[in-house]
Amino acid sequence: MTNQFATRLKEVIEESGKMQKDICADLHISKQKLSKWKTRYNEPSMDELIMLALYFDVSVDYLLGLVDETGARIKGDISASTK
């Protein structure tokens, strides 16, 4: 299993139909912070992850790639997710 956060974040941003500058204003975060999350340069804190999940109305598990769109748990090799 690979880190799906950046991919899922890009998807929920696109599906929201909102401009990134508006998302940043709504969440009170910088454009640079959002950009770093999207490019895997940096990852959100636990509080920021929860904030994103609530904002985009998805689960934290979805953002992390642990479940799919239906909420079904994604099966994978646990050791691969820690690499």
N, C-alpha and C positions, 0 to 999 in steps of 0.2 A: 504494500500500500504506500502510495506517495502522499506528500503533503498537498492536500487539495484546497487549502484555504484561499490562496491567491486566485485560483481558477473560479472557485465558488463566489468569491467577492466580486470579481469582474462580471459574473453572470447575474448576480442579484442587482448590481448597479445598472446593468444594461436593461434588465427586465423592469426595473423601477420606472424607467423613462425619465428620470431626473438628471439634471446636469450635475456633474461632480462638484462644481462650486456651490450649488445649492445644498447638496448632501453635506458638504463640509460645514457650511453655515448652520444647517439644522443640528448637526452633531457637535458643533463647536470644536472642530479639529482643523488643523492646517491642511492645505492642499498637498503639501509635501508629505505629511503623515499618511494620507490616503494613498498617494503615489508609491510610497515605500512599501505599504502593505500589498499593493497590487503587483509590485515587481519582486516580491519576496526578499526585499532588502531588509525588512524589519517585520515583526509580527506584533499584533495587538496584545495588550495586557488582558487578563481575564475580565476585568471590568469593561474594557473597550470591546472585547468580543461579545459580551452580553449586550452592550449598547447596540452593536451592529445587528445582532440577531433580533432584538426588539424593534429596531428601526425598520428593518427589511421584512419583518414578520416571518422569520424562518427560525429554525432551531440552531443552537450552537453546534449540535452534532452535525447538522447539515453543512454549516460553514466549514467545519473541520473535515468534512468528507467521510464521516462515520456512518451516515445514512444517506439514502438516495432521496429523490423528490417525493416519493410516496411515504417516506419515513422508515422504510425497511433497512435494517442494519446491513451494511456492506461487509461481506466476509473477506478476510485477507490474512496474510501472514503477519502476525504481530511483530515479529522481529524486523520485518522490512520497514515498518513505520517508524522505527527508532534510528534508522540510518540516516 
